[in-house]
Amino acid sequence: MSDKAVYEKRNHVFYITINRPRVLNCVDSETADLLADAWRTFRDDDDAFVAVITGAGDKAFCTGADLKQAAQGWLDISEDRFRVQLQNLEGYLGYTLGLDIYKPMIAAVNGYCLAGGLEIACMCDIRLAADHAQFGILNRRWNIGLGDGGTQRLWRIVGLGRALELIITGRLIDVEEALRIGLVNEVVPKDGLIARATQLAEQICQFPQGAIRSDKEALIRGIGRPLAEGLQIEAETFRTLAFRGDSPTEGARSFIEKRRPQWKRHGL
């Protein structure tokens, strides 16, 4: 089995590493398949609470599609196959199409975060960045579009005006600007990035997970909908949580009785 992307679980934290440091962790078709498998494994494992994704080495998080493979026609696709992939909600070049994950996901950006790499970071809920990280949609230079959610996720994070400017100009921005515009949540010294991501992930793991997942689901599913529809989704996820194995009642009782809650299934 290829090791171009690897994953492991430690103490409820699921670590995914894009493992192609010699080519700045760019993604070829094999790596994309491995990453999709990693995300599905995380999604389907109830004992995996939080994901942390990073790139091997300290030069790059991910620099997008492998242009050597792209030069051989990887980005070309027949109309028939494209329609089949859309119908089946299978990613085209963007492997996250149809991959709904309502668990917390953290991107630990350890260097260049470019093109499809920026799209991966935008897929995550929290973005921590090393102090030397840089961001940009450099695929502008080669007439390659955004195909893994960049046109839909970036503007929801930084706002429409900033997203349009970054997408149209393809300029590179440093980590200070990324923090200022809200693309990055926190800047961390390079040597402490993974430790900080682990600390944050383990902090989140201390919470019962059911309400985290149901609230994230309501938020994500409500994007772009009228307020009334969003409130209906929220009501549905709230009600579903109440009928799961660990209802909110135990949490409330533990507060009143001044004790730690006794969850049967981590609050799921």
N, C-alpha and C positions, 0 to 999 in steps of 0.2 A: 504493500500500500504506500502511496506517495506521502511524503511529509511536507508538501508545499503549504499545507495548512494543517495545524494540529490543535487538539483540544484535550483538556483534562479537567476533572472536578476535584476541588479541595474544600472541605467544610462548607458545602452548599454553594460555593462560588465556582462558576464555570468559566475557565480561561480558554480563549480562542486566540491563536497566534498565526498571523500570516507569515509564513516561514520561507521567504525568498529574499533574504537581505542582499545578496549579490546583485539583484536587479531591482533594488529599492522596493521590494515587496509588491511589485506589480502583479496583476492577476491574469493568468491565462485560463483557458477553458477548464483545465483540470483543477486548478486552484478554486475557480468559481464553484465547481461541483462539490469540492471538499468543504468550502465555506457554507454552502447551502445545507450540506449534511450536518455540519456542526451546529448551525442554528436550529435545524429541526430536532436534533438530539437534545439541545438545551430546552427547546419549547416543550418537548414531550416528556421530560424527566421532572416529575413533581418534586424530587429531592434537590434539584438544581434551582436555586432561588434567584441569583443575580449573575449576569454574564459580564465579563471583562474582555474586550477585544483589543489587541495591540499588534504591532509589527515586530518581527525579529530584528535585533540590532538597535542602534540608536540614530540611524540616519533617516529612516522613513517609517511612517505608519503604513501607508499604502499610496502608490502613485498611479492607481487606476489600471486600465487595460494594458496588457503586454503588447506593445506596438510591433514587436517582431512577429508575433502570431497574427496580429491585425493585418500586417502587410501581406500575409498569405491568404487573406480573405475571411478570417474568423468573424469579422463584423458584418459580412454579407450574409443574407439569409433570404430564402425564397418566400414569396408572399404566402404560399399555402402553409409552410411550416410556421411562419409568424402568426397566422390566424389560429393555428392549432395551439400554439403556446399561450396566446392570449386567452383563448377559450378555456384552457386547462389551468389558467393562472400559474403558468410556469415562467420563470424569469427568462427574458431574451438574453441580453448581455447582463442586465441587472438581475441578479439571482434572488433578490428579495421580493419580487413581485408575487403577491398572494401569500406571503409569509407573515402572517399576523402573530406577533408575540406580545403578550400582555404582562410579561415579567420585566423587571428593571434591567436595562442594558447600559453599560458604561464603556465609552471609547477612551482608551489611554493612548493619546496621540504623541508618538515619540519621534517626531521629525516631520518630513514632508508628508502632507495630507492633500493629495492632488486628485482632481478629476473624480474617477470612481472611488478613490479613497475617501474623498470628502463626502461622497454620497453614503458610504458605509458609516462614517462618523455621524452624519445627519440622521441615519436610521436609529442611532442610539439615543437614549433619554438624557444622559449626562456625558459631557465631553470634558475630560481632563487633558491638559496639554503640557508637554515639557516646555521649558523656557526657550528652546531653540526651534520650536515647531513653526512651520509655514503652511499656508493654505492657499489654494487657488484652483481655478477651473482651466488648467493649461491645455486641455483638449481642444480649446478654441483654435489653437495653432494648426491642428491637423484635420479640421472639419469633422470631428467626432462629437456627436451630441451626448447629452446626459441621458442615460438609459436605466438608471437604478434609483429613481426617485428624487434626483437632484432638483428637477424643476418643480416638484411638489412639496418637498420637505424643507429646502433651504429657505424659501421665503417665509415659511411658517415659523422659522427660528429667528431670522434676522430682519424680517420685514420685506415687503415687496420691492421698495426702492433700492435697498442695499443688495438684495438678491439679483435684481436685474442688472445692476452695475457690475457685480462680480461675474455674472454669467456672460454679459456682453463683452466686457473688456478682457476677461481672462487674466486679470492681473494677480500677482502674488502678494499676499498680505502676511505680515508677521504676527506673532502670537499676541502682542499687545493690542493690535487693532482687532484681532479676532475676539479678544476678551471684551473690548470696548463695545463692539456691535452685538454682543450676545451669542456669537457662534461658539465660544468656549465658556464653560462655567467656572473654571479655575485653572490657574497656571502654577506649575509645580517644577522645582528644580529637576533637571534631567535624571539625576541619579536616584531620585526619590519617587519617580512617577508610578511605578508598579506598586510600590509599598503604599502610596496614597490611594491608588485605585482599590487595592485589597482592603485597606482600612475602611474606605467608604462602603465597599461591597459588604464587608462583614458587619458593619453598622446596620445596613439595611436588612441583612439576614436576621438580626435580632428581633425585628418586628414580626408579628404574625403576617403571613403572606397573602391571605385571602383578600383583605380589603385593598392592599396595594394593587393586586392584579385586577380586581373589579373596578377600582377607580381609574386605573390606566386604560382599561378597556372602554369605559364610558367616555373618557376624554378623547381617545383616538377615534372611536366610532362616531363621536359627535361632531368631529371637524367638518366644516362646510355645510352642516345641516341647520335648519331654522332652530331657534331656541327651544320651541315646544318639542321638537323631535329629539333634541339633545337631552332635554329633561326626562323624556320618556325612556330613553336609553339608560340614563342614570338610575331611574326608578327600577328598571328591570334588573340591572346589575346589583343594585342594593338588595333587592328582594332575593335574588339568586344566592347572594352571600349569606343571607339570613337562614337559608334552608340547607346549607352545606353542613358537613360533619362538625365543624367548629363554628358555632354561631357567635355573633357579637355579644350574646348574653354572658358568656363566660368572661369576656374581657371586662364588661361592666361590673360583674360580680367580684372579680378579682380586685378592682379598684375600691369598691365599697368595703370589702373584707381586708384590704391592705395586705394582699399577698400576690405572689406571681401567678399569672394565669396558667391553667393546666390544659394546654392544647393537645388534642389527640393527633392532629395532622398538621401541625405548624400553622394553625389558623386557616387552613384551606377548607 
